[in-house]
Amino acid sequence: MIGLNTAAVYVLQTLGSLYLLIVLMRFVLQLVRANFYNPLCQFIVKATQPLLKPLRRIIPSLFGLDMSSLVLAILVQLALMALTLLLTYGTTGNFVQLLIWAIIGVTALFLKIFFFALIISVILSWVAPGSHNPGAELVNQICEPALAPFRKLLPNLGGLDISPILAFMVLKLLDMLVINNLAAMTMMPDILRLLI
């Protein structure tokens, strides 16, 4: 029975985290004003549309952003955490605490999207500079708004762009100092920390 529960938690966390990533990517695409004609963006829109459509009727836009995708990401994270706790401990725990953990989890994933997009962008700049495939285009559209403030701060070093290094440091510090401390302060169980 323990083996079945462990397997169920693994499958749930893997599939749930994948869908959560797709939902949060929908929010990020709006935030960075990505090209929605990109085939990858089209896939994300089609994968999230069935659950977002009813939410849009009740959740208003804010600052030109469709907030329903962010709310859906929090709800998916909340459901994922509740089911993980139920399968592991036989209880879902306190709803308010679960909601706080879900918000922490979504924030952590938001930072990770930018962190890994930056890694991919740096690798692409070495192995395939100027690449115009849909994946490279999407990664660049995600990275540009994150790098712009650092490029303004740093001097021009004659074609050498060190802004990704500073961006990596800031994202990692936010993860270490904010996300990890919030998870500890709210007593997030270890089984849920695997989700963030």
WOGI-V720340 format. One record per pair of residues at least 12 apart in sequence whose ideal C-beta (glycine too) atoms are under 6 Angstrom apart, sorted by the first residue. I is the first residue (numbers start at 0). J is the second residue. Records with the same first field share a line. If there is no record, write none. Layout:
# WOGI-V720340
I: J + J
This chain:
# WOGI-V720340
4: 86
7: 86
8: 83 + 86
11: 82
15: 79
19: 75 + 76
21: 43 + 46
22: 47 + 71 + 72 + 75
23: 72 + 108
24: 43
25: 43 + 47 + 68
26: 68 + 69
27: 112
28: 40
29: 64 + 65
31: 140 + 141 + 144
33: 140
37: 133 + 136 + 137
38: 133
39: 133 + 137
50: 71
51: 67 + 71
54: 67 + 71
55: 67
58: 70
72: 105
73: 101 + 105
76: 101 + 104 + 105
77: 97 + 101
80: 97 + 100 + 101 + 191
81: 97
83: 190
87: 190
99: 185
100: 187 + 191
103: 181 + 182
104: 194 + 195
107: 178 + 195
110: 170 + 173 + 174
113: 145
114: 170
116: 138 + 141 + 142
117: 142 + 163 + 166
119: 138
120: 138 + 142
121: 163
123: 135
145: 166
146: 162 + 166
149: 162 + 165 + 166
150: 162
